[in-house]
Amino acid sequence: AIVDEEGSEDVRILFGSSNKENPQKDNDKERFCYVIFRDLDIDEEGTKGKLGIYYEEAKRRNFTEIKTENKIKTKSGKAEHPRPMERVIPGVVFKGEIIVKYKSDKKEQINKALEKLSKAIDTLSKYDYLGGCGTRGYGAVEIKMKDESRGEIEELRV
């Protein structure tokens, strides 16, 4: 990923950085923010709402389907090289969290960096895709975020 000069500090704040001169040096001593991306699990209730009467069949198939892609020879119109691809059925809802832990005295810097992270997630949701074959319509996602915070080392769940 290409990061502009202005955004590189925000990336360093959220995700840390390596010490190119001395990779063995512990850079976490001065770090005041940690971002943790948790796994996403299927939200059964949300998926039932989206799939309706098709929910039980989708669940029986583990919420996935196999679709075969082919290469078409333009001169002959013949399909070649079939390859099966497993994909998540459209309408399946996942739930997970992004946890941001930081020292409360750095809140202003963190908020600026979190605004950029939020914008990046929004951009992914509207204009990009996850995984491969996005040009074929795979990997389109809608991401909804919610905020919570607590304690001296605060946590933001997105």
Summary of the structure (lengths in Angstrom):
residues: 158
radius of gyration: 20.9
end to end distance: 22.1
largest distance: 67.7
contacts: 327
relative contact order: 0.16
helix: 37%
strand: 25%
